[in-house]
Amino acid sequence: MASVREKSDSIYYPHLFQAGKIRNLELRNRVFMAPMESNLAAKDGAVSDLMREYYVARAAGGVGMVIVEYTCIDRPIGRGGDPSLGIDDDSLIDSHRSLVKSIHKAGSKACVQLFHAGRQTHPKFTNGLQPISASPIPCPMYRKMPRQMDRDDILRVTEMYGHAARRAVEAGYDSVEIHGAHGYLPANFLSAASNKREDEFGGSLENRQRFPLMIVSAVRKNLADKALIFRLSADEFVEDGTKIEEAKDTAKRLVEAGVDAIHVSTGCHERIDRNVEPAWMPEGWRIPLARAVRQVIDKPVITVGVIRRPQIAEQALKDGSADFIALGRALLADPEWPNKARVGQANEIRPCTSCNWCVAQIGTGHTPVGCAENPRTGHETETYPVYVGNSERALVVGSGPGGIAAALMLDQAGYNVTLFERTGNLAPGLVASAAAPKKEKFHWYRDYLLQKLETSDVDVQLNFNVEASHLVERSPRLVVVATGGVDRKLENVSGLDLPFVKSAYDVLSRAEEIGQNPIIIYGAGEVGCEAAKYAADRGYDVVLATRSSDEGALSRSNNLRIYREQFVETIKAYKNIRIELGAELRSIEPGIVRMQREGKEVIWNAGQVLLAVGRLPNSSSFEEVQAAGIECVTIGDASDVRRIGDAVHEAYRVMRDFTIRAAPSGKALEALPF
């Protein structure tokens, strides 16, 4: 009998690249693209050209099957966003057929996820209609009261699922997945936290399973012999919510009803941090839940969630925890993940940091999907930068992610590039981002960028405090200012120059050492909270002070509110972190700080004071460079303090446009150099 290695397409990860099967569906490997909202659909719910190319890039990247994002079976009331992909009308079949053909041509199988938002939506997405739900309990994210579904509603929606399955078959999909996880309509009925009905669809687990099983029956009848997958939350992590024992029972009932594979996920909108995890969640943490489900059914199990490295995926298959691996954000960061892993180039995979810049784009800005590290995600149809090849000088000042991206793009385009860094460490901002425990993914990204620099022709100059005259002397074609941000200066506070007063950002970036107990941190935004956690985890007693009297100001950032709230709860759980609201710093003296709160002076002992009062653009003046006729552009935090993704995307756009201007007919550079 042939070994796994002999039957595999890879000597490096033999289980991952072994052929697989669900029902009668033959799959080239065990790697799937997980379904993720993209905001790339056309306004009428059809597949847009951009959406098609977005999926083709992942199919060509080597996945065995693309599971197309949640696709609404009941518009507008079932939509979860705008725009939203639909499959609720026959007029949409042709656009899906085109997508399926393109995915097949790229070498992958195609599955579509059938979806109904239930209560987890907003009237602005439903054309003003009141959302429907198992019970009149608002979604914690949108906080809009839903209408309880009556029996006619249940029968109508069940029928809509069946019609959607028929359309999927007509469009040529190889498989269909029912989205029964994350608190959406089927999960809404399964969970006792959101289902308080007293009829045959509520109460006991058997009753709560009734509607999802009706959906499975309706879909199965319209699928012919195609594979049917059900996505299930194994644990919702909310009070009275679905837990693993109930999920195992539901998985068995689903298989009995005709489901061919269970896609094991977790969470709901109330605990979105358990299905779109923040950076501090460990890699592969959901895999044991998939294993628990796999032990009670005789059908394939798909595991998903913070699987970033091929060795983690390989081990999950090797030890029998799962039969297939679904990659989500990892494929936003690098569509070529499977191709690179298959040939042993795992170190070339652009790592996802779980920074959730992608989620912020979709969830707060309602803009197309994107990735902080990969500016081409969601922009697959845009023009590429071009090769210039004239060996002119280009100088980049500052080695943050934006500066490194700019340097690598200019190097790829044929320029003679020098990258200057003021400190002795490249990408010090990423060191700061990775400082808090369990955020090692930012170290992965930094290591990846440094590896790209090492294999490039970029000349790196460390400990170089650049002045305009240095740049002018080199007569470059272009100067890129990527000097990052600087700490905001406090006004009317004495003692800021004392030696035990440091920048919280500098401590996180390792430019400064942490001092003695107790640590007073003034400023409780994202940097202040990260510094508090960093110090507390090292055994220091921390006072985290902010002049705001509103706890909602803690860890305020560009991220989604729910992530911020979860992080603040983590901070509050520390016994050695004391949070002081409504405290304004007045002065610092050796060993003490004087604060004012409610009109009274408060004095605290201080072994070290860390300031975290915000960052401003480092507006280094290079007018002399421009006066010499040298083109000079400013990117990243040096232009406006934002997030990593903003700096990388700005670097990409500015450098792309620069190369196209320099060589309008130059050869397109399709490979991203960072």
C-alpha positions, 0 to 999 in steps of 0.5 A: 500500500502506498504511503502518504508521501508517495500519494502526495504532490509534495515531499514537504507537506505530504498530508496537506497536498494529498488528494482528498474527497467529499462525497463524489467530489475529487479534490487535488489537495486538502487546502481550501479557501475559507469563505470571507466577505469581500464587498466586491459584489456588484450592486445588484448582487451579481459577481463583479469582474473584480470579484471574479479576479480576486477568487481566480488569484486564490484558485491559481495560488493552489487551493483545492477548493474555493468556498465563495463567500457568504451568498444571500439566499433572501435579499434584501432582508437576509443581507449582511452588508452592502454590497452583498453577493446574492443567489436568490434570483435566477438572473444571478445564475450567469454571473455565478456560472462565469465565476465557476468557469474561471475558478475551474480554469485556474485549477480549483473546485468551486463551492458557494456558501448559502447565507441568511444574516438573520438578526445579525444585520442592520436596516441599512442593509435590508432596505429598511426591513426589520431583521428576522430572528428565532427570537426578538433579541437584538444582535449585540453588534448592530443592536436592532430589535429583530422580528421573531419568525413565525411558521410561515417565515420559517417555511418561506426561508427554507424554500429559499434555501432550496431554490438557492441550491438549485441555482448553485447547481445550474451555475456549475458549483461543485459543492454547496456550504450552508452557513450555520455558524457565527450567529447567522440564521441557522446558528441563531436557532441552534443557540439557546442564547439567541433562541428563546422560543416556546414552540417546536423550534425552541427549547430542547436541543432537538427542537432548536435543531429542527429549522437547520435540519429543514434547511439541510433537507431542502438543499439536499433535495436540490443538489442531486449528488453534489457535496453538501457542507455545513459550517458549524460553530463548535463553541460560541463563547457566550452565556447559554450559547452553543458549546462543544457537546451540543455541537457534536450532537448537532453534527451527528444529526446533520450527517444523518440528514445528508450533510457530507462534511462539517466545517468547524468554526467558532463564535458569533457577532457577540464574540467576533474575536473568536471567529476573526481573531485578533493578533494575540490569539494563538495559531491553530487554537480551534483545531482541538474543537475540529478534532472533537467533532471528527471523533463523533462523525464518519464524514470529513471535517474541515478546520479553520482559524488562525492557521498561518504556517504550513507545518501547523496545517500539516500536523492537524491532518497528520494527527487526525484532527481534521481532513481538510484545512480552510485558510482565510486571512492567510490567503488575503496576505498571500494567495500563493500560500499553497503553491509556495508550501507545496514546493518547500518555500514556506519562508517565502509566504507573506505572513498574516499578522491577524492585525484585522486591517482587513476587517476594519476595511469591511466592517467600519469603512464598508470598502472592498476587502484588503490586506495590510501586507498585500496591497493587491488584495481586492485590487487584482484588476489594477495596473501593475508597477513597471520596470524602469531599469535606468540605475538612477539613485533612489533614497528612502529615509525610514525603515518602517513597513512603508519605507521597506516596501518602497525600497523593495519596489524601487529596487525591483524597478531597477533603481539603485536604492539606499535605505536609511534607518536612524536607529540600529534596528530595522522596522522598529515600529514592528518591534513595538507591535510585537512587544506584547505577549502572544503577538509574535506574528508581527515578528514573523512579518518583520522577519519576512521583510528583512529576508526580502531586504537581504535578498535584494540589492537595497543598500541598508544604512543603519544608525544614520541620522539623515539630513537634507544635505546628505540626500542632495549630495547623492543627486537621487532621482527620488527621495522617499520620506518614511520617517514615521511618527514622533511622540506628541509633546505635553504642554505645561507639565514639568519634569518631562526631562527627568531620566526616569520619564520615557516614551511608552512607544520607545519601550515597546520598540526596545529603544528604551529599557523598562525601569523600576516599580511602580510603572506609571503610564500616562495615556491609555490609548492603544500604545498605553494599553499595550505598554501596560500589558507588556510591563504587567507580564514582566511582573511590574505593578502598573498604574494606567492613567488617562485624563478621560473619565470615560472607560470607552477611551481605553485602547481607542484606535482604528480597530472595531469596537468589539475588539477594543472592548475585548482587549480592555477586558483583558487589561482589566483582568490583570491584578497588577494593573490599576486603571485610573480614569479622570486623572490629568498629569500636572508634574513629575518629580524624582520618584513621584507624579502629581496628578489632578483629579476632580479638582484635587491633587493626587500624588503617586509613587513612580519608579518609571513614567511612560508617556503614551499621549499619542503620535504625530507625523515626524515632519522632517523638513526636506525643502532643500531637497525639493529646492534642488529639483529632486522629487520628494514624496512623504508616505506612511506615518510621516504623512499621517499617523495611521496603521501598518496597512495604510503605510504599506498601501500608500508606499505601493500606490505612490511607487507604482505611479512613480514607475509608470510615470518614469517608464510608461511602456515599461514591462509590468512587474507582476510579482510583489517584492515585499 
